[in-house]
Amino acid sequence: MADQIIVTVSGVDKIGIVAEVTSILAKYNVNIEDIKQTLMQGHFVMFMLCNIENSKKPFKEIKEALTDSGKKLGMEIWVQKREIFDNMHKI
């Protein structure tokens, strides 16, 4: 679990969102373990559980690449380590 991250993408739907985000993950050798997406009245939302174990790049660099791509797309992209995400959502 230490090597897992949660990637959340949100914004107005447009062509190429999934392609852009997944190409960055592939570039950094990040494996997508689970993915959910939905479209709500033109608003795109995607959650991904990814594993960065095989990436030679640090978490911070992967996170910056994803958030920078979000700016390019006009989308919000949040990247968190799974352990932090889980702790934030405990009752």
Secondary structure, 3 states (H helix, E strand, C coil): CCCEEEEEEEEECCCCHHHHHHHHHHHCCCEEEEEEEEEECCEEEEEEEEECCCCCCCHHHHHHHHHHHHHHHCCEEEEEEHHHHHHHCCC
